[in-house]
Amino acid sequence: YESRGTTGLNDHRRRPYQSMVTMNRLIVFAGLPGVGKTHLARQLAATLHAVYLRIDALESPFTPFGDLRDFGYRSASNVAQENLLLGHDVIIDAVNPLHCTRALFVDLAAEMDIRLIQFECVLRDVDLHRRRVSQRHRSDPTTPNWDDVMRCACELYQQWDEDIDGKRVVVDTALG
């Protein structure tokens, strides 16, 4: 099979082997630090044998250089694209607080014509959330403390709007 000058995200539609692969999925876990999204994302990645991309891991080597803006999210989107083209399911683990960062994954799924499954993890039990964050921060001081999480919730995290951000399943991690 020879490509005839096509480039970009839509190339996969012209590859004959693509139809032999079952439709792969882009699965995104979003939510504030400490709600349990990483635990759920890792479990599902292991079960599905999916590629697991954690924004914190992509960004951590670069945090000493200052504000990363959405670079970690853009990197994750690019790496996800490469793995989706190989036929892998991809799981993204990210706070994903902004409409613009959520749009990266919504747009990627639409351009690649693949299934997007989004989970917004919440922890409505505030005392349990605080305990989880405090335990994590004690064992790893580089993780956000409770004040950081509350600042993120109040100043940064934009309420999910399904018209902008796409459909999602809300998972309250205190329920099991």
ChimeraX attribute file (.defattr): number of C-alpha atoms within 10 A of each C-alpha:
attribute: neighborCount
match mode: 1-to-1
recipient: residues
	/A:1	7
	/A:2	6
	/A:3	9
	/A:4	7
	/A:5	6
	/A:6	10
	/A:7	9
	/A:8	8
	/A:9	14
	/A:10	12
	/A:11	13
	/A:12	18
	/A:13	13
	/A:14	14
	/A:15	13
	/A:16	10
	/A:17	11
	/A:18	14
	/A:19	11
	/A:20	9
	/A:21	11
	/A:22	10
	/A:23	14
	/A:24	19
	/A:25	19
	/A:26	23
	/A:27	23
	/A:28	24
	/A:29	25
	/A:30	26
	/A:31	23
	/A:32	21
	/A:33	25
	/A:34	27
	/A:35	27
	/A:36	22
	/A:37	25
	/A:38	20
	/A:39	12
	/A:40	15
	/A:41	23
	/A:42	20
	/A:43	12
	/A:44	15
	/A:45	18
	/A:46	11
	/A:47	9
	/A:48	13
	/A:49	14
	/A:50	19
	/A:51	19
	/A:52	19
	/A:53	23
	/A:54	20
	/A:55	19
	/A:56	15
	/A:57	12
	/A:58	15
	/A:59	17
	/A:60	12
	/A:61	9
	/A:62	13
	/A:63	11
	/A:64	9
	/A:65	7
	/A:66	7
	/A:67	9
	/A:68	13
	/A:69	9
	/A:70	15
	/A:71	15
	/A:72	20
	/A:73	25
	/A:74	15
	/A:75	15
	/A:76	25
	/A:77	20
	/A:78	15
	/A:79	14
	/A:80	23
	/A:81	20
	/A:82	14
	/A:83	16
	/A:84	21
	/A:85	16
	/A:86	13
	/A:87	17
	/A:88	21
	/A:89	23
	/A:90	26
	/A:91	26
	/A:92	27
	/A:93	25
	/A:94	26
	/A:95	25
	/A:96	23
	/A:97	18
	/A:98	15
	/A:99	16
	/A:100	14
	/A:101	20
	/A:102	21
	/A:103	15
	/A:104	17
	/A:105	28
	/A:106	22
	/A:107	15
	/A:108	18
	/A:109	20
	/A:110	11
	/A:111	12
	/A:112	17
	/A:113	16
	/A:114	16
	/A:115	15
	/A:116	20
	/A:117	18
	/A:118	22
	/A:119	19
	/A:120	21
	/A:121	25
	/A:122	20
	/A:123	19
	/A:124	13
	/A:125	13
	/A:126	11
	/A:127	10
	/A:128	14
	/A:129	22
	/A:130	19
	/A:131	13
	/A:132	17
	/A:133	22
	/A:134	18
	/A:135	14
	/A:136	17
	/A:137	16
	/A:138	11
	/A:139	9
	/A:140	11
	/A:141	11
	/A:142	10
	/A:143	17
	/A:144	17
	/A:145	20
	/A:146	18
	/A:147	11
	/A:148	13
	/A:149	20
	/A:150	16
	/A:151	11
	/A:152	17
	/A:153	16
	/A:154	10
	/A:155	9
	/A:156	12
	/A:157	18
	/A:158	13
	/A:159	11
	/A:160	16
	/A:161	11
	/A:162	9
	/A:163	7
	/A:164	12
	/A:165	20
	/A:166	17
	/A:167	16
	/A:168	18
	/A:169	11
	/A:170	14
	/A:171	19
	/A:172	15
	/A:173	17
	/A:174	15
	/A:175	8
	/A:176	5
